[in-house]
Amino acid sequence: MVAVSTQRQDNQPVYVLHTYPFKETSLVVELFARNFGRVATTAKGARRPRSAMRGMLQAFQPLSATWSGKLELKTLHSLEWSGGLLLLQGEALMCGFYLNELLMRLLPREDSYEALFDYYAETLQTLAQGQDLATTLRRFELKFLQQLGYAIPLSTDVNGVVIVPEYDYRYEAEQGACRVHGSTLHYHQGVLLSGQTLIDMTNDDYHHTQTQQQSKQLMRYLLAHYLGDKPLHTRQLLIDLQGY
């Protein structure tokens, strides 16, 4: 049986994640499609000055795409605007590129992530408002890993015991939070967090300064674990700018 993803797909909701040159006049266009996840396509002739598609290949804009092909690299036939122009500026623009690099690195090819697609669209709208960018990134990072299927328990510890706000915990990837007792605050793996931070993250509440700082440490640690040895370029730029 031929998989649906190998057939022609018409007018699919997408965002452009990344483009790079392909042969003399074409581009490879990496798309985030609502019904197909990450899709690699070729836009033939898109590097030519008079290409109709060239001006459509903009990140962060809601688009409608048509492509076909049976191989991993599809042929992109058309793009159309499907919403108003979204403008990201300054640090918000860098945050947008960070989200795109994150999706490029960890999002599987041709696997539907409808809820994540919708949340990505909402996050772009929030970034465009330019307010509380760091918290916006934390929320997306957590939702992203959860949507990919990684277990990130926040409300209970490794033994299933409910997190207590006054306790300290060591959080380790693939395991979760383990309570740290008084004189054993020194640890070699994971991130040291307060119980209050874990509770706040469970409740999507980032207004405490400590929660903002510790959630950033936790998400940086977890993403590094899943990304492996190759760090994100945009993450380092954000750290250099404002410590995002």
NORFENPE-V885112 format. One record per run of one state. SS is the DSSP state (alpha for helix, beta for strand, coil for the rest). FROM is the first residue (numbers start at 1). TO is the last residue. Records with the same first field share a line. If there is no record, write none. Layout:
SS=FROM-TO, FROM-TO
This chain:
coil=1-3, 7-8, 23-25, 34-36, 44-53, 57-58, 60-62, 69-72, 82-89, 107-108, 110-113, 130-132, 148-155, 157-161, 163-167, 173-175, 181-190, 203-208, 228-232, 243-244
alpha=4-6, 54-56, 90-106, 114-129, 133-147, 195-202, 209-227, 233-242
beta=9-22, 26-33, 37-43, 59-59, 63-68, 73-81, 109-109, 156-156, 162-162, 168-172, 176-180, 191-194
